[in-house]
């Protein structure tokens, strides 16, 4: 599934975020930037502890903001650490929206043309995937209309039910246009 928004495209794909051929991938981080399980654990496992060490040197950060690190042994150049949760590891509508926008604006600022994002807050943060899809898709559309350096945002979902929710949300947003 793919749509165009301004100069960019949004793609929804089923797969492993650590294997995407984008310039950067995003991690649904906590505000202290330590990397535990889920997407963060996969990134740390495949990319190396140096990603976490580099991130933690920049923390703590406000929930909803983002920082950038190298990607260690991963094929991408960068990892964007978007603070979706505080230390209680709870995601909210606002934190998901703000973290999505912050991750994309960091890419814009650093002239990163392609980025892969996971479903922020739906794992450890226990946020409902259907609502996450609505928030993230809307945040991507709104932010991409303000950017010029980003050519692709890839929403990478690890399981079929979440993938289906993101596809149906994106389809519904473009049926209304």
C-alpha positions, 0 to 999 in steps of 0.5 A, spaced: 500 500 500 502 506 497 500 513 497 503 520 495 503 526 500 506 532 497 513 530 495 513 524 499 510 517 499 507 513 505 508 506 504 505 500 509 509 494 509 509 487 513 516 486 515 522 487 520 524 494 521 531 492 521 531 489 514 528 495 511 532 499 505 531 506 508 536 511 510 533 511 517 529 506 522 525 509 528 525 506 535 519 507 539 523 509 545 522 511 552 524 518 555 531 515 558 533 512 551 535 505 554 533 499 549 529 494 552 524 489 548 520 489 542 523 494 536 528 497 541 531 490 543 531 487 535 535 494 533 540 493 539 540 485 538 542 486 530 545 493 530 549 492 537 550 496 544 553 502 541 546 504 539 543 504 546 550 507 549 550 513 544 542 514 545 543 514 552 548 519 552 543 524 549 537 523 555 533 523 558 529 527 553 521 529 553 516 524 551 514 526 544 521 528 542 526 524 538 534 524 538 538 520 532 544 516 533 548 511 528 545 505 526 551 500 528 551 494 524 544 495 521 544 496 514 541 503 515 545 509 516 541 512 522 536 510 528 531 515 530 529 514 537 522 517 538 520 518 546 513 515 546 513 513 553 516 515 560 519 510 565 512 507 566 512 505 559 505 507 557 504 510 551 498 516 549 495 519 543 499 525 544 505 522 545 504 517 539 502 523 535 508 528 538 513 522 537 511 521 530 512 528 528 518 529 532 521 523 528 519 526 521 522 533 523 528 530 525 529 527 518 527 533 515 532 537 519 538 532 517 536 531 510 534 524 511 530 522 505 527 515 507 525 513 514 521 506 517 517 507 523 514 502 527 507 502 530 509 506 536 507 504 543 503 498 541 508 493 544 511 495 551 506 501 551 500 497 550 496 502 546 491 499 541 493 498 534 487 501 530 488 508 534 495 508 533 494 507 526 489 513 525 494 517 529 500 515 526 497 516 519 494 523 520 501 525 523 505 523 517 500 526 512 500 533 516 508 533 517 509 531 510 505 537 507 510 541 511 517 537 508 521 538 502 527 533 504 523 526 505 521 522 499 519 516 503 516 514 510 515 507 510 510 504 516 513 497 517 508 492 521 511 486 524 504 482 524 498 482 519 493 484 524 496 491 525 499 491 518 491 491 516 489 496 521 494 501 518 492 499 510 485 500 512 486 507 515 491 509 510 485 507 505 480 511 508 484 517 509 485 517 501 478 516 500 476 522 503 480 526 499 
